Amino acid sequence: MEIPTHCTLCPRACGADRTCTRGLCGGGPQLRAARAALHFWEEPCISGTRGSGTVFFSGCTLQCCYCQNYRISAENFGKELTVPQLRDIFLRLQEEGAHNINLVTATHYLPWVLEALALARPQLAIPIVYNTGGYETPETIAALDGVADIWLTDLKYCSPELSSEYSHAPDYFAVASEAARQMCAQAGPPVFDREGILQKGVIVRHLALPGALADTRAVLDFMARELPKEGFLVSLMSQYTPFYKAFEHKSLSRRISTYEYRQAVNYAVDLGLCQGFMQEKSSAKEEYTPPFDLNGL
Ligand code: SF4
């Protein structure tokens, strides 16, 4: 494994020398994670009945101002791990009955993660879920070809103004929309096992934000018109809860209304985006954020 000396693992391409410094994402020379445990709050075809074997990596390439996991994504809380320790974590989660290995925000540690997966591969028999904010380079997606079975990706915004204001990424939609196309082409249409657990495919998530219904519609328009029909599952999420720096933005300081979410769901259905998931409004609760307590590390 080569640690990047001029890091371009994500579209920020900040050029950090990762052998000795941290990049904009918080990623440094050594793997860092905050939790590795069975997780039951993903889409039902991911969590199933036994849970998803989820590893939450510390740091994040996007740094959204409302991140519910800000303690690890922005504050970089976590514990350093070696590559063999990460391999052992994957195998332990499998032994605990996980339906899959779920890598949450792993891109800034891609070379480390690929090596740990290669070490685990002979004994690993469950699908690998790559859980991402969608801000991925074509090179990262290509590097995961044949490794990631399932892409659990976001399409957060269409508007450059919103993505700039909330995630400092005016190019978010340009990057994430192309990434979603590439993921769909790579993974192909959804494949389930007999228990209804996803084995292969793409879930495209969109978290409906308060006061941003027009942008939600634009994102859904893209999914309906540009992504392969029946080639992915859509997950339209209502769970937005103000966290972290959300209160610095007036429009983000409340949850979305039932009316806003219904409008979004109706719009998706009218577009024919019926293969996927919606959430109960009661999902908007702080308790659904997992405790980042180094469990399983
Ligand atoms: S992954 Fe981190 S260090 Fe690498 S380019 Fe992106 S922000 Fe910079």
Residues whose N, C-alpha, C, O or C-beta is under 5 A from the ligand:
A	BS01	SF4	C7 T8 L9 C10 R12 A13 C14 G15 A16 G23 L24 C25 G27 T61 H108
